[in-house]
């Protein structure tokens, strides 16, 4: 693994998995996993907690990211916050419409 990738995994472990004891190597294994539940778990932790959301989401394969975004249901708890983060990722990576009025360009 490259040093910058290991650094990114370490940051994800610290920012997103603060209640667990994951190492950078374990985060890397989650990204490479073929288990959809493990990948979805990783995706959700990043979506909810990452301080550098776009950098971290960019580590996923685009097709996997699209599938995980489609499967993800925004919960009632913290609904507005999570909805905005999800929509920002959809807009940035998948060219979906931006639904956050405060972030739209005024023409």
Backbone as CSV, one residue per row, in Angstrom:
resi,resn,N_x,N_y,N_z,CA_x,CA_y,CA_z,C_x,C_y,C_z
1,UNK,0.832,-1.191,0.000,0.000,0.000,0.000,0.870,1.246,0.000
2,UNK,0.407,2.247,-0.695,1.123,3.519,-0.691,0.935,4.208,0.656
3,UNK,1.922,5.040,1.000,1.849,5.757,2.284,0.617,6.648,2.386
4,UNK,0.279,7.348,1.294,-0.879,8.245,1.367,-2.181,7.460,1.529
5,UNK,-2.245,6.257,0.957,-3.430,5.421,1.135,-3.513,4.932,2.574
6,UNK,-2.393,4.518,3.137,-2.359,4.086,4.534,-2.748,5.245,5.445
7,UNK,-2.258,6.448,5.135,-2.622,7.638,5.915,-4.128,7.898,5.837
8,UNK,-4.704,7.730,4.644,-6.144,7.939,4.454,-6.912,6.907,5.275
9,UNK,-6.485,5.645,5.231,-7.142,4.592,6.007,-7.041,4.877,7.511
10,UNK,-5.899,5.373,7.943,-5.719,5.722,9.367,-6.676,6.831,9.769
11,UNK,-6.822,7.817,8.904,-7.736,8.933,9.182,-9.181,8.440,9.242
12,UNK,-9.537,7.543,8.339,-10.891,6.969,8.362,-11.114,6.208,9.665
13,UNK,-10.125,5.415,10.071,-10.240,4.659,11.327,-10.467,5.614,12.498
14,UNK,-9.737,6.711,12.521,-9.836,7.680,13.625,-11.156,8.455,13.591
15,UNK,-11.521,8.971,12.414,-12.707,9.825,12.290,-14.024,9.049,12.285
16,UNK,-14.029,7.894,11.638,-15.279,7.189,11.377,-15.520,5.977,12.274
17,UNK,-14.461,5.428,12.810,-14.577,4.217,13.630,-14.048,4.475,15.035
18,UNK,-14.304,5.662,15.556,-13.785,6.061,16.855,-14.266,5.154,17.981
19,UNK,-15.422,4.500,17.804,-15.936,3.635,18.856,-15.419,2.200,18.744
20,UNK,-14.609,1.940,17.721,-14.004,0.631,17.502,-12.486,0.769,17.564
21,UNK,-11.805,-0.347,17.412,-10.342,-0.348,17.371,-9.886,-0.950,16.052
22,UNK,-10.122,-0.224,14.951,-9.709,-0.675,13.626,-8.349,-0.081,13.295
23,UNK,-7.506,-0.879,12.679,-6.218,-0.384,12.190,-6.386,0.059,10.742
24,UNK,-5.382,0.751,10.218,-5.402,1.167,8.816,-5.500,-0.058,7.910
25,UNK,-4.814,-1.125,8.259,-4.836,-2.343,7.449,-6.238,-2.958,7.424
26,UNK,-6.920,-2.925,8.560,-8.280,-3.473,8.612,-9.251,-2.632,7.785
27,UNK,-9.069,-1.326,7.792,-9.901,-0.459,6.946,-9.635,-0.786,5.477
28,UNK,-8.373,-0.960,5.114,-8.021,-1.353,3.745,-8.664,-2.667,3.353
29,UNK,-8.723,-3.625,4.284,-9.360,-4.912,4.007,-10.860,-4.748,3.778
30,UNK,-11.477,-3.825,4.512,-12.902,-3.566,4.298,-13.144,-3.000,2.894
31,UNK,-12.267,-2.111,2.438,-12.410,-1.557,1.086,-12.262,-2.643,0.027
32,UNK,-11.427,-3.642,0.277,-11.171,-4.707,-0.696,-12.105,-5.901,-0.542
33,UNK,-12.924,-5.882,0.493,-13.792,-7.012,0.795,-14.817,-7.260,-0.310
34,UNK,-15.167,-8.522,-0.494,-16.235,-8.891,-1.422,-17.575,-9.019,-0.711
35,UNK,-17.559,-8.882,0.607,-18.771,-8.975,1.416,-19.518,-7.644,1.354
36,UNK,-20.712,-7.667,0.778,-21.486,-6.426,0.599,-21.875,-5.786,1.926
37,UNK,-22.124,-6.604,2.953,-22.481,-6.044,4.255,-21.306,-5.289,4.874
38,UNK,-20.114,-5.837,4.729,-18.924,-5.148,5.249,-18.714,-3.831,4.521
39,UNK,-18.853,-3.848,3.193,-18.683,-2.628,2.398,-19.740,-1.596,2.760
40,UNK,-20.974,-2.038,2.944,-22.060,-1.116,3.300,-21.800,-0.510,4.680
41,UNK,-21.292,-1.320,5.593,-20.930,-0.844,6.927,-19.870,0.244,6.829
42,UNK,-18.836,0.006,6.045,-17.767,0.981,5.824,-18.333,2.252,5.201
43,UNK,-19.137,2.098,4.167,-19.764,3.229,3.484,-20.569,4.091,4.462
44,UNK,-21.389,3.450,5.277,-22.242,4.196,6.205,-21.422,4.929,7.260
45,UNK,-20.383,4.298,7.762,-19.531,4.956,8.760,-18.861,6.190,8.155
46,UNK,-18.411,6.082,6.915,-17.781,7.222,6.243,-18.815,8.308,5.975
47,UNK,-19.976,7.920,5.455,-21.032,8.893,5.154,-21.423,9.687,6.397
48,UNK,-21.518,9.021,7.514,-21.992,9.677,8.732,-20.919,10.443,9.482
49,UNK,-19.643,10.050,9.353,-18.621,10.573,10.254,-17.397,11.211,9.612
50,UNK,-17.187,11.023,8.342,-15.944,11.480,7.729,-15.813,13.003,7.749
51,UNK,-14.613,13.466,8.068,-14.308,14.894,8.026,-13.885,15.307,6.618
52,UNK,-13.514,14.336,5.795,-13.118,14.589,4.404,-13.916,13.639,3.513
53,UNK,-15.203,13.899,3.462,-16.172,13.002,2.840,-15.822,12.629,1.402
54,UNK,-15.524,13.606,0.571,-15.272,13.306,-0.842,-13.980,12.520,-1.046
55,UNK,-12.947,12.853,-0.303,-11.687,12.097,-0.404,-11.895,10.647,-0.007
56,UNK,-12.651,10.442,1.049,-12.874,9.082,1.531,-13.801,8.300,0.610
57,UNK,-14.842,8.931,0.122,-15.764,8.244,-0.795,-15.086,7.906,-2.127
58,UNK,-14.095,8.692,-2.502,-13.378,8.444,-3.756,-12.597,7.129,-3.721
59,UNK,-12.410,6.553,-2.559,-11.698,5.280,-2.444,-12.560,4.101,-2.889
60,UNK,-13.861,4.293,-2.967,-14.761,3.240,-3.455,-14.775,3.221,-4.980
61,UNK,-14.998,2.057,-5.532,-15.255,1.909,-6.960,-16.567,2.641,-7.263
62,UNK,-16.628,3.349,-8.389,-17.794,4.178,-8.704,-19.088,3.361,-8.782
63,UNK,-19.025,2.176,-9.367,-20.228,1.340,-9.471,-20.689,0.858,-8.096
64,UNK,-19.727,0.490,-7.254,-20.066,0.079,-5.893,-20.675,1.240,-5.119
65,UNK,-20.086,2.405,-5.275,-20.579,3.598,-4.588,-22.017,3.889,-5.012
66,UNK,-22.281,3.805,-6.295,-23.628,4.054,-6.793,-24.625,3.052,-6.202
67,UNK,-24.249,1.791,-6.168,-25.136,0.760,-5.610,-25.388,0.995,-4.126
68,UNK,-24.352,1.357,-3.393,-24.517,1.589,-1.956,-25.374,2.820,-1.682
69,UNK,-25.212,3.855,-2.489,-26.036,5.051,-2.330,-27.501,4.734,-2.605
70,UNK,-27.761,3.921,-3.614,-29.140,3.556,-3.939,-29.770,2.715,-2.838
71,UNK,-28.986,1.831,-2.223,-29.494,0.960,-1.160,-29.711,1.705,0.154
72,UNK,-28.966,2.773,0.367,-28.978,3.453,1.651,-30.259,4.242,1.864
73,UNK,-30.911,4.001,2.991,-32.084,4.765,3.379,-31.689,5.726,4.487
74,UNK,-31.989,6.989,4.295,-31.672,7.995,5.303,-32.561,7.746,6.521
75,UNK,-31.959,7.582,7.694,-32.754,7.316,8.898,-33.472,8.570,9.395
76,UNK,-34.387,8.394,10.304,-35.110,9.533,10.880,-34.198,10.378,11.760
77,UNK,-33.329,9.700,12.494,-32.413,10.419,13.371,-31.416,11.192,12.530
78,UNK,-31.256,12.466,12.784,-30.311,13.317,12.044,-30.616,13.339,10.549
79,UNK,-31.868,13.256,10.213,-32.299,13.093,8.819,-31.752,14.176,7.889
80,UNK,-31.886,15.425,8.262,-31.461,16.527,7.390,-29.957,16.500,7.142
81,UNK,-29.190,16.297,8.189,-27.722,16.242,8.088,-27.274,15.103,7.174
82,UNK,-27.818,13.929,7.402,-27.418,12.756,6.616,-27.897,12.889,5.175
83,UNK,-29.116,13.391,4.983,-29.644,13.595,3.636,-28.732,14.531,2.835
84,UNK,-28.277,15.605,3.454,-27.399,16.563,2.773,-26.065,15.921,2.394
85,UNK,-25.508,15.131,3.278,-24.236,14.459,2.986,-24.418,13.454,1.844
86,UNK,-25.487,12.685,1.905,-25.761,11.694,0.858,-25.969,12.389,-0.490
87,UNK,-26.781,13.435,-0.505,-27.043,14.139,-1.748,-25.783,14.803,-2.303
88,UNK,-24.928,15.298,-1.443,-23.657,15.895,-1.885,-22.782,14.854,-2.576
89,UNK,-22.739,13.653,-2.025,-21.954,12.569,-2.629,-22.559,12.168,-3.976
90,UNK,-23.877,12.059,-4.027,-24.552,11.714,-5.281,-24.262,12.763,-6.351
91,UNK,-24.324,14.020,-5.974,-24.070,15.109,-6.910,-22.616,15.102,-7.392
92,UNK,-21.685,14.952,-6.472,-20.254,15.031,-6.779,-19.776,13.853,-7.623
93,UNK,-20.202,12.645,-7.279,-19.678,11.460,-7.944,-20.559,10.931,-9.070
94,UNK,-21.866,11.143,-8.985,-22.786,10.498,-9.927,-23.567,11.487,-10.778
95,UNK,-23.256,12.765,-10.664,-23.942,13.803,-11.444,-25.456,13.787,-11.256
96,UNK,-25.892,13.438,-10.068,-27.324,13.482,-9.758,-27.678,14.925,-9.389
97,UNK,-28.954,15.277,-9.435,-29.341,16.655,-9.110,-29.013,17.026,-7.668
98,UNK,-28.573,18.242,-7.488,-28.314,18.768,-6.151,-29.641,19.252,-5.585
99,UNK,-30.053,18.683,-4.471,-31.352,18.993,-3.886,-31.254,19.941,-2.691
100,UNK,-30.061,20.419,-2.391,-29.850,21.300,-1.249,-29.907,22.736,-1.753
101,UNK,-30.988,23.405,-1.473,-31.208,24.745,-2.020,-30.097,25.732,-1.696
102,UNK,-29.567,25.657,-0.484,-28.517,26.588,-0.064,-27.239,26.435,-0.873
103,UNK,-27.067,25.304,-1.525,-25.833,25.056,-2.296,-26.005,25.214,-3.801
104,UNK,-27.238,25.454,-4.233,-27.484,25.622,-5.665,-27.053,26.993,-6.132
105,UNK,-26.576,27.050,-7.372,-26.226,28.329,-7.996,-27.512,29.045,-8.374
106,UNK,-27.543,30.329,-8.116,-28.712,31.127,-8.484,-28.457,31.711,-9.870
107,UNK,-29.374,31.449,-10.786,-29.210,31.927,-12.165,-29.983,33.196,-12.402
